[in-house]
Amino acid sequence: MIFAAVLGVVTSMSMVILRGILGPTAFDRILSLNMFGTHVVVLAVLAGHFMGTEFFLDIAMTYALINFITTIAFLRYFKYGISVGDK
């Protein structure tokens, strides 16, 4: 069952990479990177479940938070062309 879940996530990751390569705009590419990061979080949770440890859940939560903040920062940069501290 775990093998089927990992296979599904890896297949979805390959489609996300394709969307990132073929994306017509920068926003499509940024969001595909966000989706790829979300898939990495899912793989970390599956690895933690398979190994029977909760350590991977902590790593997955931290990575998900960093992924979210980075995506917001990139989207803000590409929309406004400035960083948060600039005026």
N, C-alpha and C positions, 0 to 999 in steps of 0.2 A: 504494500500500500504506500509506503514511504517512497519507494522507487517510482511509482506512478506520479506522485505529487512532485517529486524533484524533476522528473521528465517533463511534466507540464509546465513547471516554472522555467526550466531551461529553454523550452520551445518558445514560451512567451518572451523570454529575454532576447532570443534571436530575432523575433519580430520587432521588438522595441529598438534593437540596434539598427535594423533595416529602416525603421521609421526615422531614426536619428540621422542616418546617412542620406535618405531621400527627402527629408523634410524641406519644404520650400522656404520656410522662414526660420529665423533664429529662435523664435518662440517654440516652434515644433521641436527643434533640437534640444532646447533647454528642458522642455517637458518630457522628452524621451529619456534624457539623463535622469530626471527625477523618477520616472517609472522604473528605470534600470536600478536605481538605488533602492526603490521599494522592493523590487524582486530580490535584491541582495539581502534585505532584511528578512524576507520570507524564507530564503535559503538558510539564513543563520538560525531562524526559529526551528526549521525542520531539522537542521543538524543538531541543535540542542535537544530536540525531542528524541531523535534517533540515538543520541549518546546518553540520554537520561540525565542531563545536567541542566541547571537553571542559569549557569554562567553565560551561555549564549544569548539568553533573553535580555540580560543587562547590556550586552554588546549590541544587540539588535535595536534596543530602545535608544541607546546613545547614537547609533548610526542613523536611525530614523530622524532624530532631532537635528543632527548636523545636516542631513540631506534636505530637510525642510527649510532650514535657515539659509542654506546655500542657494536653494532654488529661488527663494524670495529675493535674495540679494542679487542674483543674476538677472532676474526679471526686472527688478527696479533699475539696475544699471542699464539694461538694453532699452527700457522704456524712456527713462529720463536722461541717460547719458552722463549721470553724475553719481558719485558715491553718496552714502548717507550723510557724511559730515560736511560735504561741500555745499555752498550756497549759490 
